[in-house]
């Protein structure tokens, strides 16, 4: 098992900065579709953690910076997703562990479909 040290954990502010830059990361919400539709980080795509293994190869570029998140610090889906991607050979994975809750608390808007 890889330590948490190898997957960089980022804050809402850091994520916002990355989204505002020219080199946008691929942001993945790993919750279910219903949760995603209620509101997500702007520009995020939705791949539930239990579908990640089969969908990552087709939908995520290996050399992209990939940021995974779920609902909040107490939700472990993003950590599981980050480790899964790491084990699949995605080396540029970040975990936004505060999730949607931290995003909203930081004053940033969620996007709805």
CNS distance restraints for C-alpha pairs under 8 A (distance, minus, plus):
assign (resid   2 and name CA) (resid   6 and name CA) 6.79 0.50 0.50
assign (resid   2 and name CA) (resid  83 and name CA) 7.42 0.50 0.50
assign (resid   3 and name CA) (resid   7 and name CA) 7.71 0.50 0.50
assign (resid   4 and name CA) (resid   8 and name CA) 7.50 0.50 0.50
assign (resid   7 and name CA) (resid  82 and name CA) 7.16 0.50 0.50
assign (resid   7 and name CA) (resid  83 and name CA) 7.69 0.50 0.50
assign (resid   7 and name CA) (resid  86 and name CA) 7.99 0.50 0.50
assign (resid   7 and name CA) (resid  93 and name CA) 6.32 0.50 0.50
assign (resid   7 and name CA) (resid  94 and name CA) 5.77 0.50 0.50
assign (resid   7 and name CA) (resid  95 and name CA) 6.85 0.50 0.50
assign (resid   8 and name CA) (resid  93 and name CA) 7.23 0.50 0.50
assign (resid   8 and name CA) (resid  94 and name CA) 4.97 0.50 0.50
assign (resid   8 and name CA) (resid  95 and name CA) 6.24 0.50 0.50
assign (resid   9 and name CA) (resid  94 and name CA) 5.69 0.50 0.50
assign (resid   9 and name CA) (resid  95 and name CA) 4.68 0.50 0.50
assign (resid   9 and name CA) (resid  96 and name CA) 5.76 0.50 0.50
assign (resid   9 and name CA) (resid  97 and name CA) 6.48 0.50 0.50
assign (resid  10 and name CA) (resid  14 and name CA) 6.05 0.50 0.50
assign (resid  10 and name CA) (resid  15 and name CA) 6.73 0.50 0.50
assign (resid  10 and name CA) (resid  94 and name CA) 6.76 0.50 0.50
assign (resid  10 and name CA) (resid  95 and name CA) 6.14 0.50 0.50
assign (resid  10 and name CA) (resid  96 and name CA) 5.04 0.50 0.50
assign (resid  10 and name CA) (resid  97 and name CA) 7.09 0.50 0.50
assign (resid  11 and name CA) (resid  15 and name CA) 6.24 0.50 0.50
assign (resid  11 and name CA) (resid  96 and name CA) 6.06 0.50 0.50
assign (resid  11 and name CA) (resid  97 and name CA) 7.49 0.50 0.50
assign (resid  11 and name CA) (resid  98 and name CA) 6.88 0.50 0.50
assign (resid  12 and name CA) (resid  16 and name CA) 6.13 0.50 0.50
assign (resid  12 and name CA) (resid  96 and name CA) 7.11 0.50 0.50
assign (resid  12 and name CA) (resid  98 and name CA) 7.19 0.50 0.50
assign (resid  12 and name CA) (resid  99 and name CA) 7.94 0.50 0.50
assign (resid  12 and name CA) (resid 102 and name CA) 6.31 0.50 0.50
assign (resid  12 and name CA) (resid 103 and name CA) 5.28 0.50 0.50
assign (resid  12 and name CA) (resid 106 and name CA) 6.67 0.50 0.50
assign (resid  13 and name CA) (resid  17 and name CA) 6.22 0.50 0.50
assign (resid  13 and name CA) (resid 106 and name CA) 7.39 0.50 0.50
assign (resid  14 and name CA) (resid  18 and name CA) 6.29 0.50 0.50
assign (resid  15 and name CA) (resid  19 and name CA) 6.19 0.50 0.50
assign (resid  15 and name CA) (resid  96 and name CA) 7.46 0.50 0.50
assign (resid  16 and name CA) (resid  20 and name CA) 6.17 0.50 0.50
assign (resid  17 and name CA) (resid  21 and name CA) 6.30 0.50 0.50
assign (resid  18 and name CA) (resid  23 and name CA) 7.33 0.50 0.50
assign (resid  18 and name CA) (resid  24 and name CA) 6.06 0.50 0.50
assign (resid  18 and name CA) (resid  25 and name CA) 6.81 0.50 0.50
assign (resid  19 and name CA) (resid  23 and name CA) 7.87 0.50 0.50
assign (resid  19 and name CA) (resid  24 and name CA) 5.32 0.50 0.50
assign (resid  19 and name CA) (resid  25 and name CA) 6.86 0.50 0.50
assign (resid  20 and name CA) (resid  24 and name CA) 7.36 0.50 0.50
assign (resid  25 and name CA) (resid  64 and name CA) 6.72 0.50 0.50
assign (resid  25 and name CA) (resid  65 and name CA) 4.99 0.50 0.50
assign (resid  25 and name CA) (resid  66 and name CA) 5.77 0.50 0.50
assign (resid  25 and name CA) (resid  67 and name CA) 6.79 0.50 0.50
assign (resid  26 and name CA) (resid  44 and name CA) 7.11 0.50 0.50
assign (resid  26 and name CA) (resid  45 and name CA) 7.81 0.50 0.50
assign (resid  26 and name CA) (resid  60 and name CA) 7.99 0.50 0.50
assign (resid  26 and name CA) (resid  64 and name CA) 6.82 0.50 0.50
assign (resid  26 and name CA) (resid  65 and name CA) 6.15 0.50 0.50
assign (resid  26 and name CA) (resid  66 and name CA) 4.80 0.50 0.50
assign (resid  26 and name CA) (resid  67 and name CA) 6.14 0.50 0.50
assign (resid  27 and name CA) (resid  41 and name CA) 7.92 0.50 0.50
assign (resid  27 and name CA) (resid  43 and name CA) 7.13 0.50 0.50
assign (resid  27 and name CA) (resid  44 and name CA) 4.72 0.50 0.50
assign (resid  27 and name CA) (resid  45 and name CA) 6.30 0.50 0.50
assign (resid  27 and name CA) (resid  66 and name CA) 5.92 0.50 0.50
assign (resid  27 and name CA) (resid  67 and name CA) 4.75 0.50 0.50
assign (resid  27 and name CA) (resid  68 and name CA) 5.94 0.50 0.50
assign (resid  27 and name CA) (resid  69 and name CA) 7.79 0.50 0.50
assign (resid  28 and name CA) (resid  44 and name CA) 5.40 0.50 0.50
assign (resid  28 and name CA) (resid  45 and name CA) 4.99 0.50 0.50
assign (resid  28 and name CA) (resid  46 and name CA) 5.65 0.50 0.50
assign (resid  28 and name CA) (resid  47 and name CA) 6.46 0.50 0.50
assign (resid  28 and name CA) (resid  66 and name CA) 7.26 0.50 0.50
assign (resid  28 and name CA) (resid  67 and name CA) 6.08 0.50 0.50
assign (resid  28 and name CA) (resid  68 and name CA) 4.80 0.50 0.50
assign (resid  28 and name CA) (resid  69 and name CA) 6.44 0.50 0.50
assign (resid  29 and name CA) (resid  36 and name CA) 7.03 0.50 0.50
assign (resid  29 and name CA) (resid  40 and name CA) 7.33 0.50 0.50
assign (resid  29 and name CA) (resid  41 and name CA) 7.99 0.50 0.50
assign (resid  29 and name CA) (resid  44 and name CA) 6.41 0.50 0.50
assign (resid  29 and name CA) (resid  45 and name CA) 6.16 0.50 0.50
assign (resid  29 and name CA) (resid  46 and name CA) 4.93 0.50 0.50
assign (resid  29 and name CA) (resid  47 and name CA) 6.27 0.50 0.50
assign (resid  29 and name CA) (resid  48 and name CA) 7.06 0.50 0.50
assign (resid  29 and name CA) (resid  68 and name CA) 5.94 0.50 0.50
assign (resid  29 and name CA) (resid  69 and name CA) 5.21 0.50 0.50
assign (resid  29 and name CA) (resid  70 and name CA) 5.72 0.50 0.50
assign (resid  30 and name CA) (resid  46 and name CA) 6.15 0.50 0.50
assign (resid  30 and name CA) (resid  47 and name CA) 5.21 0.50 0.50
assign (resid  30 and name CA) (resid  48 and name CA) 4.16 0.50 0.50
assign (resid  30 and name CA) (resid  49 and name CA) 4.89 0.50 0.50
assign (resid  30 and name CA) (resid  68 and name CA) 6.77 0.50 0.50
assign (resid  30 and name CA) (resid  69 and name CA) 6.26 0.50 0.50
assign (resid  30 and name CA) (resid  70 and name CA) 5.66 0.50 0.50
assign (resid  30 and name CA) (resid  77 and name CA) 6.59 0.50 0.50
assign (resid  30 and name CA) (resid  78 and name CA) 6.45 0.50 0.50
assign (resid  30 and name CA) (resid  81 and name CA) 7.20 0.50 0.50
assign (resid  31 and name CA) (resid  35 and name CA) 6.28 0.50 0.50
assign (resid  31 and name CA) (resid  36 and name CA) 6.57 0.50 0.50
assign (resid  31 and name CA) (resid  46 and name CA) 7.32 0.50 0.50
assign (resid  31 and name CA) (resid  47 and name CA) 7.25 0.50 0.50
assign (resid  31 and name CA) (resid  48 and name CA) 4.90 0.50 0.50
assign (resid  31 and name CA) (resid  49 and name CA) 6.65 0.50 0.50
assign (resid  31 and name CA) (resid  70 and name CA) 5.77 0.50 0.50
assign (resid  31 and name CA) (resid  71 and name CA) 7.52 0.50 0.50
assign (resid  31 and name CA) (resid  77 and name CA) 7.36 0.50 0.50
assign (resid  32 and name CA) (resid  36 and name CA) 6.33 0.50 0.50
assign (resid  32 and name CA) (resid  46 and name CA) 7.67 0.50 0.50
assign (resid  32 and name CA) (resid  47 and name CA) 7.65 0.50 0.50
assign (resid  32 and name CA) (resid  48 and name CA) 5.19 0.50 0.50
assign (resid  33 and name CA) (resid  37 and name CA) 6.11 0.50 0.50
assign (resid  33 and name CA) (resid  46 and name CA) 6.95 0.50 0.50
assign (resid  33 and name CA) (resid  48 and name CA) 7.39 0.50 0.50
assign (resid  34 and name CA) (resid  38 and name CA) 6.43 0.50 0.50
assign (resid  35 and name CA) (resid  39 and name CA) 6.98 0.50 0.50
assign (resid  36 and name CA) (resid  40 and name CA) 5.58 0.50 0.50
assign (resid  36 and name CA) (resid  46 and name CA) 6.66 0.50 0.50
assign (resid  37 and name CA) (resid 112 and name CA) 5.92 0.50 0.50
assign (resid  37 and name CA) (resid 113 and name CA) 5.72 0.50 0.50
assign (resid  38 and name CA) (resid 112 and name CA) 6.15 0.50 0.50
assign (resid  38 and name CA) (resid 113 and name CA) 7.85 0.50 0.50
assign (resid  39 and name CA) (resid 110 and name CA) 5.24 0.50 0.50
assign (resid  39 and name CA) (resid 111 and name CA) 5.21 0.50 0.50
assign (resid  39 and name CA) (resid 112 and name CA) 4.59 0.50 0.50
assign (resid  39 and name CA) (resid 113 and name CA) 7.40 0.50 0.50
assign (resid  40 and name CA) (resid  44 and name CA) 6.62 0.50 0.50
assign (resid  40 and name CA) (resid 100 and name CA) 6.90 0.50 0.50
assign (resid  40 and name CA) (resid 110 and name CA) 5.02 0.50 0.50
assign (resid  40 and name CA) (resid 111 and name CA) 5.27 0.50 0.50
assign (resid  40 and name CA) (resid 112 and name CA) 6.51 0.50 0.50
assign (resid  41 and name CA) (resid 100 and name CA) 7.02 0.50 0.50
assign (resid  41 and name CA) (resid 103 and name CA) 7.64 0.50 0.50
assign (resid  41 and name CA) (resid 109 and name CA) 7.48 0.50 0.50
assign (resid  41 and name CA) (resid 110 and name CA) 5.18 0.50 0.50
assign (resid  41 and name CA) (resid 111 and name CA) 6.08 0.50 0.50
assign (resid  42 and name CA) (resid 109 and name CA) 7.77 0.50 0.50
assign (resid  42 and name CA) (resid 110 and name CA) 6.12 0.50 0.50
assign (resid  42 and name CA) (resid 111 and name CA) 5.11 0.50 0.50
assign (resid  43 and name CA) (resid 111 and name CA) 7.87 0.50 0.50
assign (resid  47 and name CA) (resid  51 and name CA) 6.33 0.50 0.50
assign (resid  47 and name CA) (resid  52 and name CA) 6.01 0.50 0.50
assign (resid  47 and name CA) (resid  55 and name CA) 7.51 0.50 0.50
assign (resid  48 and name CA) (resid  52 and name CA) 6.31 0.50 0.50
assign (resid  49 and name CA) (resid  53 and name CA) 7.93 0.50 0.50
assign (resid  49 and name CA) (resid  77 and name CA) 6.45 0.50 0.50
assign (resid  49 and name CA) (resid  78 and name CA) 7.80 0.50 0.50
assign (resid  49 and name CA) (resid  80 and name CA) 7.63 0.50 0.50
assign (resid  49 and name CA) (resid  81 and name CA) 5.80 0.50 0.50
assign (resid  51 and name CA) (resid  55 and name CA) 6.08 0.50 0.50
assign (resid  52 and name CA) (resid  56 and name CA) 5.42 0.50 0.50
assign (resid  52 and name CA) (resid  81 and name CA) 7.36 0.50 0.50
assign (resid  53 and name CA) (resid  57 and name CA) 7.74 0.50 0.50
assign (resid  53 and name CA) (resid  84 and name CA) 7.51 0.50 0.50
assign (resid  53 and name CA) (resid  85 and name CA) 7.89 0.50 0.50
assign (resid  55 and name CA) (resid  59 and name CA) 5.94 0.50 0.50
assign (resid  55 and name CA) (resid  60 and name CA) 7.91 0.50 0.50
assign (resid  56 and name CA) (resid  60 and name CA) 5.11 0.50 0.50
assign (resid  56 and name CA) (resid  85 and name CA) 7.88 0.50 0.50
assign (resid  57 and name CA) (resid  61 and name CA) 7.52 0.50 0.50
assign (resid  60 and name CA) (resid  64 and name CA) 7.50 0.50 0.50
assign (resid  62 and name CA) (resid  89 and name CA) 7.53 0.50 0.50
assign (resid  62 and name CA) (resid  90 and name CA) 5.44 0.50 0.50
assign (resid  62 and name CA) (resid  91 and name CA) 7.61 0.50 0.50
assign (resid  62 and name CA) (resid  92 and name CA) 7.99 0.50 0.50
assign (resid  63 and name CA) (resid  90 and name CA) 7.35 0.50 0.50
assign (resid  63 and name CA) (resid  91 and name CA) 7.72 0.50 0.50
assign (resid  63 and name CA) (resid  92 and name CA) 6.97 0.50 0.50
assign (resid  64 and name CA) (resid  92 and name CA) 6.73 0.50 0.50
assign (resid  65 and name CA) (resid  92 and name CA) 4.98 0.50 0.50
assign (resid  65 and name CA) (resid  93 and name CA) 6.02 0.50 0.50
assign (resid  65 and name CA) (resid  94 and name CA) 7.55 0.50 0.50
assign (resid  66 and name CA) (resid  92 and name CA) 6.23 0.50 0.50
assign (resid  66 and name CA) (resid  93 and name CA) 4.84 0.50 0.50
assign (resid  66 and name CA) (resid  94 and name CA) 6.16 0.50 0.50
assign (resid  67 and name CA) (resid  93 and name CA) 5.84 0.50 0.50
assign (resid  67 and name CA) (resid  94 and name CA) 4.67 0.50 0.50
assign (resid  67 and name CA) (resid  95 and name CA) 5.58 0.50 0.50
assign (resid  67 and name CA) (resid  96 and name CA) 6.51 0.50 0.50
assign (resid  68 and name CA) (resid  78 and name CA) 5.59 0.50 0.50
assign (resid  68 and name CA) (resid  81 and name CA) 6.96 0.50 0.50
assign (resid  68 and name CA) (resid  82 and name CA) 6.49 0.50 0.50
assign (resid  68 and name CA) (resid  93 and name CA) 7.60 0.50 0.50
assign (resid  68 and name CA) (resid  94 and name CA) 6.46 0.50 0.50
assign (resid  68 and name CA) (resid  95 and name CA) 5.15 0.50 0.50
assign (resid  68 and name CA) (resid  96 and name CA) 6.03 0.50 0.50
assign (resid  69 and name CA) (resid  77 and name CA) 7.60 0.50 0.50
assign (resid  69 and name CA) (resid  78 and name CA) 4.78 0.50 0.50
assign (resid  69 and name CA) (resid  95 and name CA) 6.18 0.50 0.50
assign (resid  69 and name CA) (resid  96 and name CA) 5.08 0.50 0.50
assign (resid  69 and name CA) (resid  97 and name CA) 6.00 0.50 0.50
assign (resid  69 and name CA) (resid  98 and name CA) 7.53 0.50 0.50
assign (resid  69 and name CA) (resid  99 and name CA) 5.06 0.50 0.50
assign (resid  69 and name CA) (resid 100 and name CA) 7.56 0.50 0.50
assign (resid  70 and name CA) (resid  75 and name CA) 6.48 0.50 0.50
assign (resid  70 and name CA) (resid  76 and name CA) 7.70 0.50 0.50
assign (resid  70 and name CA) (resid  77 and name CA) 6.14 0.50 0.50
assign (resid  70 and name CA) (resid  78 and name CA) 5.39 0.50 0.50
assign (resid  70 and name CA) (resid  97 and name CA) 7.32 0.50 0.50
assign (resid  70 and name CA) (resid  98 and name CA) 7.86 0.50 0.50
assign (resid  70 and name CA) (resid  99 and name CA) 4.90 0.50 0.50
assign (resid  70 and name CA) (resid 100 and name CA) 6.55 0.50 0.50
assign (resid  71 and name CA) (resid  75 and name CA) 6.04 0.50 0.50
assign (resid  71 and name CA) (resid  98 and name CA) 7.37 0.50 0.50
assign (resid  71 and name CA) (resid  99 and name CA) 4.70 0.50 0.50
assign (resid  71 and name CA) (resid 100 and name CA) 4.91 0.50 0.50
assign (resid  71 and name CA) (resid 101 and name CA) 6.04 0.50 0.50
assign (resid  72 and name CA) (resid  97 and name CA) 6.65 0.50 0.50
assign (resid  72 and name CA) (resid  98 and name CA) 4.79 0.50 0.50
assign (resid  72 and name CA) (resid  99 and name CA) 4.41 0.50 0.50
assign (resid  72 and name CA) (resid 100 and name CA) 6.02 0.50 0.50
assign (resid  72 and name CA) (resid 101 and name CA) 5.24 0.50 0.50
assign (resid  72 and name CA) (resid 102 and name CA) 6.64 0.50 0.50
assign (resid  73 and name CA) (resid  97 and name CA) 5.48 0.50 0.50
assign (resid  73 and name CA) (resid  98 and name CA) 4.64 0.50 0.50
assign (resid  73 and name CA) (resid  99 and name CA) 6.59 0.50 0.50
assign (resid  76 and name CA) (resid  80 and name CA) 6.30 0.50 0.50
assign (resid  77 and name CA) (resid  81 and name CA) 6.00 0.50 0.50
assign (resid  78 and name CA) (resid  82 and name CA) 6.01 0.50 0.50
assign (resid  78 and name CA) (resid  95 and name CA) 6.42 0.50 0.50
assign (resid  78 and name CA) (resid  96 and name CA) 7.49 0.50 0.50
assign (resid  78 and name CA) (resid  97 and name CA) 6.56 0.50 0.50
assign (resid  79 and name CA) (resid  83 and name CA) 6.26 0.50 0.50
assign (resid  79 and name CA) (resid  95 and name CA) 6.64 0.50 0.50
assign (resid  79 and name CA) (resid  97 and name CA) 7.25 0.50 0.50
assign (resid  80 and name CA) (resid  84 and name CA) 6.08 0.50 0.50
assign (resid  81 and name CA) (resid  85 and name CA) 6.16 0.50 0.50
assign (resid  82 and name CA) (resid  86 and name CA) 6.12 0.50 0.50
assign (resid  82 and name CA) (resid  93 and name CA) 6.32 0.50 0.50
assign (resid  82 and name CA) (resid  94 and name CA) 6.93 0.50 0.50
assign (resid  82 and name CA) (resid  95 and name CA) 6.27 0.50 0.50
assign (resid  83 and name CA) (resid  87 and name CA) 6.13 0.50 0.50
assign (resid  84 and name CA) (resid  88 and name CA) 6.26 0.50 0.50
assign (resid  85 and name CA) (resid  89 and name CA) 6.46 0.50 0.50
assign (resid  85 and name CA) (resid  90 and name CA) 5.36 0.50 0.50
assign (resid  85 and name CA) (resid  91 and name CA) 7.91 0.50 0.50
assign (resid  85 and name CA) (resid  93 and name CA) 7.34 0.50 0.50
assign (resid  86 and name CA) (resid  90 and name CA) 4.92 0.50 0.50
assign (resid  86 and name CA) (resid  91 and name CA) 5.79 0.50 0.50
assign (resid  86 and name CA) (resid  93 and name CA) 6.91 0.50 0.50
assign (resid  98 and name CA) (resid 102 and name CA) 4.80 0.50 0.50
assign (resid  98 and name CA) (resid 103 and name CA) 7.23 0.50 0.50
assign (resid  99 and name CA) (resid 103 and name CA) 6.34 0.50 0.50
assign (resid 100 and name CA) (resid 104 and name CA) 6.19 0.50 0.50
assign (resid 100 and name CA) (resid 110 and name CA) 7.90 0.50 0.50
assign (resid 101 and name CA) (resid 105 and name CA) 6.16 0.50 0.50
assign (resid 102 and name CA) (resid 106 and name CA) 6.02 0.50 0.50
assign (resid 103 and name CA) (resid 107 and name CA) 6.73 0.50 0.50
assign (resid 103 and name CA) (resid 108 and name CA) 5.68 0.50 0.50
assign (resid 103 and name CA) (resid 109 and name CA) 7.60 0.50 0.50
assign (resid 103 and name CA) (resid 110 and name CA) 7.99 0.50 0.50
assign (resid 104 and name CA) (resid 108 and name CA) 5.23 0.50 0.50
assign (resid 104 and name CA) (resid 109 and name CA) 6.30 0.50 0.50
assign (resid 104 and name CA) (resid 110 and name CA) 7.24 0.50 0.50
